[in-house]
Amino acid sequence: MIKQHFPAASELVYGCMGLGGSWDNNPITDADRRTAQEAVETALASGINMFDHADIYTLGKAEAIFGEILAAQPGLREKMILQSKCAIRFADDSGPKRYDFSAQWINRRVDESLKRLNIEQLDILMLHRPDPLIELDEVAETIGALIAHGKIKHIGVSNMNGFQMQYLQSALNSPIVVNQLELSLAARHFVEDGITFNTSENTQSGFASGTLEYCLSNQVQLQAWGALAQGRYTGGPTQGPFDAATAAMVSDLAQQYEVAAETIILAWLRRHPARIQPIIGTTNPQRIKACADASACTLSREDWYALFETARGNEVP
């Protein structure tokens, strides 16, 4: 789907939330710079050319440190597809944590992101979370102006359901090209929503019915944040009663397919017909390389279902 607009787009996205150091006002260190440089270089060398930012990541330092890399190596920009997000505002002297789709805030944050990143145009701007106080015409006018002025190329959203996308799209002259959601073997509600319909298991899962179908029908690329499930199946702390069994199966499949455990987790997402783009956020070069192998690993239908059933703890209805 994203390849309609970016034919050379990689099947994975590198998430830059971990770049820039700590989530405070401490300055960027040389160690932070070395970590970011190695992560970006490893991602590019592994065939990953999409990079995901947000204005809030490490309080702006993620974009800033990335901008330093581009300033030192300007030729890298043409090899990348850059996206960033805005609209989340943390608590400050003006008020509590909130979402802000106002023209003033969107314009301000886009300008600040462009400056930090040392670029003239974002390939994709995403509205980070739905703002209940959205003024539809104001948002549409703002997005239209940003595209017309060359500050952004495309518009996307994050954490929106199908109805919200349909409502926003009704006022836009440009298509919504991407929706970024939490999707993983742990956050599998996008599958549960469909298979549990008309059964006693069909309860509120946190995933709005019709969202998957809206994206598929309207060529909206699904991107998965949290795609590696915080490592709960690949050596990290377990969080649920069926995690240990799932981790064991992931390990067995990794040996069978001769890939890393992370590859199996991402291959489970990639096996879905929605052609989900997983976002990986690790700064470990070896894990970046392992994740990049996911595009070459195709799980069988049987293995896909076996993983799904083990993670959910019982067979499908």
Secondary structure, DSSP 4 states (H G I P E B T S, - for coil): -GGGT-TT--SSEEEGGGTTS-SSSPPPPHHHHHHHHHHHHHHHHTT--EEE--TTGGGGHHHHHHHHHHHH-GGGGGG-EEEEEE-EE--BTTBSSEE---HHHHHHHHHHHHHHHT-S-EEEEEE-S--TT--HHHHHHHHHHHHHTTSEEEEEEES--HHHHHHHHTT-SS-EEEEEEE-SSSS-HHHHHHHTTTSTT----SS-TTHHHHHHHTTPEEEEETTTGGGTTTTS---STTHHHHHHHHHHHHHHHTS-HHHHHHHHHHTSTT--EEEE----HHHHHHHHGGGG----HHHHHHHHHHHHTS---
